[in-house]
Amino acid sequence: MDVKEAVDRRRATRAFDSRPVSDGLISELIEAMRLSPSCNNNQPWRVIVARDQASLEAVRTSLTRGNIWATRAPLIFVICSRLDDDCKLADRRDYYLFSTGIAVGEMLLRATELGLIAHPIGGYDALAIKDKLSIPADHVLITLIFCGYPGTDVSLLSEKQLLAEVERPPRRPVGENFFDGRWGEPWK
């Protein structure tokens, strides 16, 4: 699969199969993150691979109601970083979030290539998870990525989530996010 195909096929679907993800595939996802670019090669991301029952439950019990579907995922990547681990540039351009985001993006594409779902979310109690998983206070829990094989049980999904399983949610017109030469001049 080439990069364009992975980008086109990548979806944040929610119906997981209960099969565990092998250590070999987990290592492939880790390697995709490990090789991603970062400011001065600082590699500021810190990732907990939650796959044992205790760490999975620590995360699952801290989810918001709208993310109940995620309790079926057999694997969760807990993505953290901290300000002091990456470049701090003028104008508050603190790169730790950007560098970590690049690493996550590359992992999402690799998961797609491997036939896995990798669904990042923001709906959780970060303080509870940090406490349960012993994440240092100076680290930001940026996102959780729920990972596994696609499944067929959609019983935990809302109507909106069901629709998103079969149809890619709409994207904004290109000219709303991309500009030609200067701000406000829509890309055509």
GIQUI-V363783 format. One record per backbone hydrogen bond with DSSP energy under -0.5 kcal/mol. NH is the residue of the N-H (numbers start at 1). CO is the residue of the C=O. If there is no record, write none. Layout:
BEGIN
[[NH;CO] [NH;CO]]
END
This chain:
BEGIN
[[6;2] [7;3] [8;4] [9;5] [10;6] [13;11] [16;14] [17;149] [26;22] [27;23] [28;24] [29;25] [30;26] [31;27] [32;28] [33;29] [34;30] [35;31] [36;33] [41;38] [42;39] [46;80] [48;78] [49;47] [50;48] [50;76] [51;49] [56;52] [57;53] [58;54] [59;55] [60;56] [61;57] [62;59] [63;60] [64;123] [67;64] [68;65] [70;67] [71;68] [72;69] [73;70] [75;147] [76;50] [77;145] [78;48] [78;76] [79;77] [79;143] [80;46] [80;78] [81;140] [85;82] [86;83] [89;87] [89;93] [93;89] [93;90] [94;92] [95;87] [95;93] [97;94] [99;95] [100;96] [101;97] [102;98] [103;99] [104;100] [105;101] [106;102] [107;103] [108;104] [109;105] [110;106] [111;107] [112;108] [113;109] [114;110] [115;112] [116;111] [117;148] [118;11] [119;146] [120;118] [121;144] [124;122] [125;62] [126;124] [129;125] [130;126] [131;127] [132;128] [133;129] [134;131] [135;130] [139;136] [140;81] [142;79] [142;140] [143;79] [144;121] [145;77] [146;119] [146;144] [147;75] [148;117] [150;115] [151;15] [154;152] [157;154] [162;158] [163;159] [164;160] [165;161] [165;162] [166;162] [166;163] [167;163] [176;173] [177;173] [177;174] [178;174] [180;185] [181;179] [182;180] [185;182] [186;184] [187;178]]
END
